Amino acid sequence: MTVDDNSREYDLTEDIEYDIVGVGFGPSNLGLAIAIEEHNRQCAPAERLTSCFVESKDEFAWHPGMLLPGTTMQISFLKDLATQRNASSEYTFLSYLSERGRLNHFINLQTFFPSRLEFHDYLSWAAGKVDATVHYGTRASAVVDTGDGYGVRTEGRRTGTVRGRNIVLAGGLTAALPDGVTASTRQFHNHDLLGHLDRLPSRNHRTFVVVGAGQSAAEVVDYLHSTYQDASVHAVLRKYGYSPADDSPYANRIFDPTAVDDFYSSSHSLRDQLLHYHRGTNYSAVDLPLIEELYAREYAERVSGARRLFVHGASRLADVTEEASGVRASVEHGPTGLAEDVLCDAVVYATGFTSLDLPDILGPLFDAVEFDAHGPRVTRDYRLVTRGSRAGSIYLQGGTEHTHGLTSSLLSNIAVRSGEIVKSAVGARVRSVV
């Protein structure tokens, strides 16, 4: 990988137009960089793509604040960065295991689901291996029209404008807090749980409150209850309890590459139905063994009388007040309207994410994007549909659930989607030459 010198700042502006400029270098654009490298190895010289990526983080990282001990992936290791596009790729998870000397040991585990820590190591390994120019510590502030293509204005370690015929936006997800909540050292989103816990001012009350009903919320409850054995943990859920994730074989077909074709070709009403039917595969759903473990733990404490785990079902956080020594959280039970004040050291919000803010990153260009009642129009090959004739395209890796289905922001389809974007960019370039 080609990486800039981290010790100095300089102007990123160059008299070069890349075929692809990627905004963000998480798993999605890492998969794209791999697809570009493998394409360039086997294609004719005229079809080779040049690329450059900008990433706001100082180094590659994938949700480091949620690398909790014992947590595992919820998708098969075969849905890695390359296998479904090129099973013989040197960037598969199996190639990583072989290079790390753990292939036989992993086989003996007899699982499709590696630990999250190991998958993070795999992604970091691939990021360090791929032949790509990545400007870390550099934030994309805007996408601009240069007349003969696009430019990405940057801030941070590298300032200036990097020009590209095509832009691929993969800025990842932004942590979402409930309306009215201001992040602080005692109220924070779960995405950087470990970092926030390290910076916690004090633990005078030896109590935590966790808001949310999904996999991350349950994992946070499990981690806090197991790690801080002198502390109580209050889980607040609008449901009566955690719902199990549907990872059955037929339901998982919604994540197959062919399901993207099905979804894209469907009517808007059918798309809505499919999303509704299969929300339980991804949203507000928890692996059943974790649900059973938390329930058994709570029940055992009821038997012993030494309560530390409290799951408040059909409830909401009605009010939160920060005090000198902690947080006063009012937990209201919906059916009865009764409220209980919990004095805690921190409130952790496992309340999901929002996708890329297109108006913010596109600026004036956003006015050229075509919309329908469901969101921005996107072609099957992930290009934003814009008004007027333009030399290049803006591709989306994320923010396309309304057009491409549940795999829009998930790891499940990275390998195939990356190949489709490369094929599209190559095709457009060849057509422009002809």
C-alpha positions as CSV (number, residue, x, y, z in Angstrom):
1,M,0.0,0.0,0.0
2,T,1.2,3.5,-0.8
3,V,0.6,5.8,2.3
4,D,1.6,9.4,2.8
5,D,4.2,10.3,5.4
6,N,2.3,10.9,8.6
7,S,4.7,13.3,10.1
8,R,4.0,16.3,7.9
9,E,1.2,18.2,6.2
10,Y,1.2,19.2,2.5
11,D,-0.9,20.3,-0.4
12,L,-2.8,17.3,-1.9
13,T,-3.6,19.2,-5.1
14,E,-2.0,17.4,-8.1
15,D,-2.2,17.9,-11.8
16,I,-3.6,14.3,-12.1
17,E,-7.1,13.1,-12.7
18,Y,-7.6,9.6,-11.3
19,D,-10.2,7.3,-12.7
20,I,-11.6,6.8,-9.2
21,V,-11.3,8.8,-6.0
22,G,-12.7,7.1,-3.0
23,V,-14.0,9.0,0.0
24,G,-13.5,6.9,3.1
25,F,-11.3,3.8,3.4
26,G,-13.3,1.4,5.6
27,P,-14.2,-2.1,4.4
28,S,-16.3,-1.0,1.4
29,N,-13.6,1.1,-0.3
30,L,-10.9,-1.4,0.9
31,G,-12.9,-4.0,-1.1
32,L,-13.0,-1.6,-4.0
33,A,-9.2,-1.1,-3.9
34,I,-8.7,-4.8,-4.0
35,A,-11.0,-5.2,-7.0
36,I,-9.2,-2.4,-8.8
37,E,-5.8,-4.1,-8.1
38,E,-7.0,-7.5,-9.3
39,H,-8.6,-5.9,-12.4
40,N,-5.4,-4.0,-13.3
41,R,-3.4,-7.2,-13.1
42,Q,-5.3,-9.0,-15.8
43,C,-6.7,-6.4,-18.1
44,A,-5.4,-4.7,-21.2
45,P,-3.3,-1.5,-20.5
46,A,-6.0,0.7,-21.9
47,E,-8.5,-0.6,-19.3
48,R,-6.4,-0.1,-16.2
49,L,-7.8,2.2,-13.5
50,T,-5.9,4.7,-11.5
51,S,-7.3,5.4,-8.0
52,C,-6.7,7.4,-4.8
53,F,-8.5,7.3,-1.4
54,V,-8.9,9.8,1.4
55,E,-9.7,8.7,5.0
56,S,-10.3,10.8,8.0
57,K,-8.9,8.3,10.5
58,D,-5.1,8.3,11.1
59,E,-4.9,4.6,10.2
60,F,-7.2,1.8,9.1
61,A,-9.7,0.9,11.8
62,W,-13.1,-0.8,11.8
63,H,-15.2,0.0,14.9
64,P,-12.3,-0.4,17.3
65,G,-14.4,0.9,20.2
66,M,-16.7,-2.2,19.9
67,L,-14.0,-4.9,19.7
68,L,-15.4,-6.5,22.8
69,P,-13.9,-9.8,24.1
70,G,-15.9,-12.8,22.9
71,T,-18.0,-11.0,20.3
72,T,-18.2,-12.8,16.9
73,M,-19.2,-11.9,13.4
74,Q,-22.8,-12.3,12.4
75,I,-21.9,-13.2,8.8
76,S,-19.9,-16.1,7.3
77,F,-16.1,-15.6,6.9
78,L,-16.8,-16.4,3.2
79,K,-18.5,-13.0,2.8
80,D,-15.1,-11.4,3.0
81,L,-13.5,-8.8,0.8
82,A,-13.0,-11.0,-2.2
83,T,-14.3,-14.6,-2.2
84,Q,-17.7,-14.1,-3.8
85,R,-16.1,-12.1,-6.6
86,N,-12.9,-14.1,-6.9
87,A,-12.5,-17.2,-4.9
88,S,-8.8,-17.6,-5.9
89,S,-7.9,-14.1,-4.7
90,E,-5.0,-13.6,-2.4
91,Y,-7.2,-11.3,-0.3
92,T,-9.6,-13.9,1.0
93,F,-10.1,-14.7,4.7
94,L,-8.6,-18.1,4.1
95,S,-5.5,-16.6,2.5
96,Y,-5.2,-14.4,5.6
97,L,-5.4,-17.4,7.9
98,S,-2.8,-19.2,5.9
99,E,-0.4,-16.3,6.0
100,R,-1.0,-15.9,9.7
101,G,-0.3,-19.7,10.3
102,R,-3.8,-20.3,11.7
103,L,-5.6,-22.1,8.9
104,N,-5.7,-25.6,10.5
105,H,-6.5,-24.1,13.9
106,F,-9.4,-22.2,12.5
107,I,-10.7,-25.3,10.6
108,N,-10.7,-27.1,14.0
109,L,-13.0,-24.5,15.4
110,Q,-15.7,-25.8,13.1
111,T,-17.3,-22.4,12.7
112,F,-18.2,-19.9,9.9
113,F,-18.2,-17.0,12.4
114,P,-14.7,-15.7,13.4
115,S,-14.4,-13.4,16.4
116,R,-14.8,-9.7,15.6
117,L,-11.3,-9.1,16.8
118,E,-9.9,-11.6,14.3
119,F,-12.0,-10.1,11.4
120,H,-10.7,-6.7,12.3
121,D,-7.2,-8.1,12.1
122,Y,-8.0,-9.6,8.7
123,L,-9.3,-6.2,7.4
124,S,-6.2,-4.5,8.7
125,W,-4.0,-7.1,7.1
126,A,-5.7,-6.5,3.7
127,A,-5.5,-2.7,4.1
128,G,-1.7,-3.1,4.7
129,K,-1.3,-5.5,1.7
130,V,-3.3,-3.8,-1.1
131,D,-1.6,-1.7,-3.7
132,A,-3.5,1.5,-3.2
133,T,-2.8,5.2,-2.5
134,V,-4.5,6.1,0.7
135,H,-4.3,9.6,2.4
136,Y,-5.0,9.0,6.0
137,G,-5.8,11.8,8.5
138,T,-7.5,13.6,5.6
139,R,-11.2,14.5,5.6
140,A,-13.2,15.0,2.5
141,S,-15.1,18.3,3.0
142,A,-16.9,18.6,-0.4
143,V,-17.3,17.1,-3.8
144,V,-17.1,19.7,-6.6
145,D,-17.7,19.8,-10.4
146,T,-14.4,20.5,-12.2
147,G,-16.1,20.6,-15.7
148,D,-14.2,17.6,-17.0
149,G,-14.9,15.4,-13.9
150,Y,-15.1,15.9,-10.2
151,G,-12.8,17.1,-7.4
152,V,-12.7,16.2,-3.7
153,R,-11.7,19.0,-1.4
154,T,-9.8,17.8,1.6
155,E,-8.9,19.1,5.1
156,G,-6.5,17.8,7.8
157,R,-3.1,16.3,7.2
158,R,-3.5,16.7,3.4
159,T,-5.3,19.8,2.2
160,G,-6.3,20.7,-1.4
161,T,-8.3,19.1,-4.1
162,V,-7.8,15.6,-5.6
163,R,-9.4,15.2,-9.1
164,G,-11.3,12.2,-10.3
165,R,-13.4,11.2,-13.2
166,N,-15.5,9.1,-10.8
167,I,-16.1,9.5,-7.1
168,V,-17.0,6.6,-4.8
169,L,-18.6,7.7,-1.6
170,A,-18.1,5.2,1.2
171,G,-18.0,7.5,4.2
172,G,-19.5,4.8,6.5
173,L,-22.2,5.3,9.1
174,T,-22.6,8.1,11.6
175,A,-23.6,7.3,15.2
176,A,-27.2,8.4,15.9
177,L,-28.2,9.7,19.3
178,P,-31.9,10.2,20.3
179,D,-33.3,13.7,19.8
180,G,-32.4,16.0,22.6
181,V,-29.3,14.1,23.7
182,T,-26.0,15.8,23.7
183,A,-22.9,13.6,23.8
184,S,-20.7,14.0,26.8
185,T,-18.2,12.0,28.9
186,R,-21.2,10.3,30.6
187,Q,-23.6,10.1,27.8
188,F,-22.3,8.5,24.6
189,H,-23.0,6.2,21.6
190,N,-21.8,2.7,21.9
191,H,-19.6,2.9,18.7
192,D,-16.6,4.0,20.8
193,L,-17.6,2.2,24.0
194,L,-14.1,1.2,25.1
195,G,-12.7,4.6,24.5
196,H,-15.4,6.3,26.5
197,L,-15.1,3.9,29.4
198,D,-11.4,4.6,29.6
199,R,-12.2,8.3,29.8
200,L,-15.1,8.0,32.3
201,P,-14.5,10.6,35.0
202,S,-15.6,8.4,38.0
203,R,-17.8,5.5,39.0
204,N,-19.3,6.7,42.2
205,H,-22.7,5.0,41.6
206,R,-21.3,1.7,40.1
207,T,-24.3,1.7,37.7
208,F,-24.7,1.8,33.9
209,V,-27.8,2.4,31.8
210,V,-27.9,1.0,28.2
211,V,-30.5,2.1,25.7
212,G,-31.3,0.0,22.7
213,A,-32.6,-3.4,21.6
214,G,-30.2,-4.6,18.9
215,Q,-27.1,-6.8,18.8
216,S,-24.8,-4.0,19.9
217,A,-27.0,-3.1,22.8
218,A,-27.1,-6.7,24.1
219,E,-23.3,-7.0,23.7
220,V,-22.8,-3.8,25.6
221,V,-25.0,-5.0,28.5
222,D,-23.1,-8.3,28.5
223,Y,-19.7,-6.6,28.5
224,L,-20.5,-4.1,31.2
225,H,-22.2,-6.8,33.5
226,S,-19.2,-9.2,33.0
227,T,-16.4,-6.7,33.2
228,Y,-17.6,-4.4,36.1
229,Q,-18.6,-7.0,38.6
230,D,-19.2,-4.4,41.3
231,A,-21.7,-2.6,39.1
232,S,-25.4,-2.8,38.1
233,V,-26.5,-2.6,34.5
234,H,-30.0,-1.4,33.5
235,A,-31.1,-2.2,30.0
236,V,-33.9,0.0,28.6
237,L,-35.9,-1.5,25.7
238,R,-39.2,-0.3,24.1
239,K,-39.9,-4.0,23.4
240,Y,-40.5,-6.5,26.2
241,G,-37.2,-8.0,25.5
242,Y,-34.6,-8.7,22.9
243,S,-35.8,-10.3,19.7
244,P,-33.8,-13.1,18.1
245,A,-32.1,-12.4,14.8
246,D,-33.4,-14.5,11.9
247,D,-30.3,-16.1,10.4
248,S,-32.1,-19.1,9.0
249,P,-30.9,-20.2,5.5
250,Y,-33.9,-19.1,3.5
251,A,-34.1,-15.7,5.2
252,N,-30.4,-15.2,4.5
253,R,-31.1,-15.3,0.8
254,I,-32.0,-11.6,1.2
255,F,-28.2,-11.0,1.4
256,D,-27.3,-13.0,-1.7
257,P,-25.9,-11.0,-4.7
258,T,-28.9,-12.2,-6.8
259,A,-31.3,-10.7,-4.3
260,V,-29.9,-7.3,-5.2
261,D,-31.1,-7.8,-8.8
262,D,-34.5,-9.0,-7.5
263,F,-34.8,-6.0,-5.2
264,Y,-33.7,-3.5,-7.7
265,S,-36.2,-4.8,-10.4
266,S,-39.1,-4.8,-7.9
267,S,-41.8,-2.2,-7.5
268,H,-41.5,0.3,-4.7
269,S,-44.4,-1.4,-2.8
270,L,-42.7,-4.8,-3.1
271,R,-39.4,-3.3,-2.0
272,D,-41.1,-2.0,1.1
273,Q,-42.7,-5.3,1.8
274,L,-39.4,-7.2,1.5
275,L,-37.6,-4.7,3.8
276,H,-40.5,-5.1,6.3
277,Y,-40.5,-8.9,6.1
278,H,-36.7,-9.2,6.7
279,R,-36.0,-6.5,9.1
280,G,-35.4,-9.2,11.7
281,T,-32.3,-10.3,9.9
282,N,-30.5,-7.0,10.7
283,Y,-32.4,-4.4,12.7
284,S,-33.1,-4.6,16.4
285,A,-32.3,-8.3,16.5
286,V,-29.9,-10.3,18.7
287,D,-28.2,-13.6,18.4
288,L,-30.4,-16.1,20.3
289,P,-27.5,-17.6,22.5
290,L,-26.8,-14.1,23.8
291,I,-30.4,-13.5,24.6
292,E,-30.6,-16.8,26.5
293,E,-27.4,-16.1,28.3
294,L,-28.6,-12.7,29.5
295,Y,-32.0,-14.0,30.6
296,A,-30.4,-16.9,32.5
297,R,-28.0,-14.5,34.2
298,E,-30.9,-12.2,35.2
299,Y,-33.0,-15.1,36.4
300,A,-30.1,-16.5,38.5
301,E,-29.8,-13.1,40.2
302,R,-33.5,-13.1,41.0
303,V,-33.0,-16.4,42.7
304,S,-30.0,-15.3,44.7
305,G,-31.4,-11.9,45.5
306,A,-28.2,-10.2,44.5
307,R,-29.5,-8.2,41.6
308,R,-27.1,-6.5,39.2
309,L,-28.8,-7.0,35.8
310,F,-32.1,-5.3,35.2
311,V,-33.9,-5.5,31.8
312,H,-36.6,-2.8,31.6
313,G,-39.0,-4.0,28.9
314,A,-41.7,-1.9,27.3
315,S,-39.9,1.1,28.7
316,R,-38.2,4.3,27.6
317,L,-35.8,6.8,28.9
318,A,-38.1,9.6,29.8
319,D,-35.6,12.1,31.1
320,V,-31.9,12.4,31.7
321,T,-30.1,14.9,33.9
322,E,-26.3,15.1,34.3
323,E,-25.2,15.9,37.9
324,A,-21.8,16.5,39.4
325,S,-21.1,12.9,40.2
326,G,-23.1,11.1,37.4
327,V,-26.4,10.9,35.5
328,R,-30.0,10.7,36.8
329,A,-31.9,8.7,34.3
330,S,-35.7,8.4,34.6
331,V,-36.9,5.1,33.2
332,E,-40.6,5.0,32.4
333,H,-42.6,1.8,32.0
334,G,-44.9,2.3,29.1
335,P,-48.0,0.3,30.1
336,T,-48.2,1.7,33.7
337,G,-46.6,5.1,33.2
338,L,-44.6,4.5,36.4
339,A,-41.1,6.0,36.4
340,E,-38.0,4.9,38.2
341,D,-35.0,7.2,38.8
342,V,-31.6,5.4,38.2
343,L,-28.5,7.2,39.4
344,C,-25.7,6.0,37.1
345,D,-22.2,6.7,36.0
346,A,-23.0,6.6,32.3
347,V,-25.8,6.2,29.8
348,V,-24.7,4.2,26.7
349,Y,-26.9,4.7,23.6
350,A,-26.9,1.7,21.3
351,T,-29.3,3.6,19.0
352,G,-28.0,2.8,15.6
353,F,-26.5,4.9,12.8
354,T,-27.4,7.2,9.9
355,S,-26.0,6.8,6.4
356,L,-23.8,9.3,4.6
357,D,-25.1,12.8,4.6
358,L,-25.3,13.5,0.8
359,P,-26.3,17.2,1.1
360,D,-23.3,17.8,3.3
361,I,-20.7,16.1,1.2
362,L,-22.1,17.1,-2.2
363,G,-22.9,20.8,-1.4
364,P,-24.2,22.6,-4.6
365,L,-23.9,19.3,-6.6
366,F,-26.7,17.9,-4.5
367,D,-29.2,20.1,-6.4
368,A,-28.4,18.1,-9.5
369,V,-29.3,14.8,-8.0
370,E,-32.6,13.3,-9.2
371,F,-35.1,12.0,-6.5
372,D,-38.3,10.1,-6.3
373,A,-40.6,9.6,-3.4
374,H,-38.2,7.1,-1.7
375,G,-34.9,8.9,-2.0
376,P,-32.1,9.7,-4.5
377,R,-32.3,7.8,-7.8
378,V,-29.5,5.2,-8.1
379,T,-28.7,3.0,-11.1
380,R,-28.2,-0.7,-10.7
381,D,-24.4,-0.2,-10.8
382,Y,-24.6,2.2,-7.8
383,R,-24.3,5.5,-9.7
384,L,-26.2,8.5,-8.5
385,V,-28.6,9.8,-11.2
386,T,-28.0,13.5,-11.9
387,R,-29.4,16.0,-14.3
388,G,-27.3,17.2,-17.2
389,S,-24.4,15.7,-19.1
390,R,-21.4,14.9,-16.9
391,A,-18.0,13.4,-17.8
392,G,-18.0,11.1,-14.8
393,S,-20.1,9.5,-12.1
394,I,-20.6,9.5,-8.4
395,Y,-21.1,6.0,-6.9
396,L,-22.5,5.2,-3.5
397,Q,-21.3,2.4,-1.2
398,G,-24.1,2.8,1.3
399,G,-27.3,4.9,1.4
400,T,-28.9,2.7,-1.2
401,E,-31.2,0.5,0.9
402,H,-34.2,1.9,-0.8
403,T,-32.9,0.8,-4.2
404,H,-30.6,-2.2,-3.6
405,G,-31.9,-3.7,-0.3
406,L,-30.5,-4.6,3.0
407,T,-27.0,-5.2,1.8
408,S,-26.5,-1.5,1.2
409,S,-24.3,-0.8,4.2
410,L,-23.4,-4.3,5.3
411,L,-20.3,-6.4,4.7
412,S,-22.3,-9.2,3.0
413,N,-22.0,-7.9,-0.6
414,I,-18.8,-5.9,-0.6
415,A,-16.8,-8.2,-2.8
416,V,-19.5,-8.4,-5.5
417,R,-20.5,-4.7,-5.3
418,S,-16.8,-3.6,-5.7
419,G,-16.5,-5.7,-8.8
420,E,-19.7,-4.2,-10.3
421,I,-18.4,-0.6,-9.6
422,V,-15.1,-1.4,-11.3
423,K,-16.8,-2.9,-14.3
424,S,-19.0,0.1,-14.6
425,A,-16.1,2.6,-14.4
426,V,-14.1,0.6,-17.0
427,G,-17.1,0.5,-19.3
428,A,-17.8,4.2,-19.1
429,R,-14.1,4.9,-19.7
430,V,-14.0,2.7,-22.8
431,R,-17.2,4.2,-24.2
432,S,-15.7,7.7,-23.8
433,V,-12.6,6.8,-25.7
434,V,-14.6,5.2,-28.5
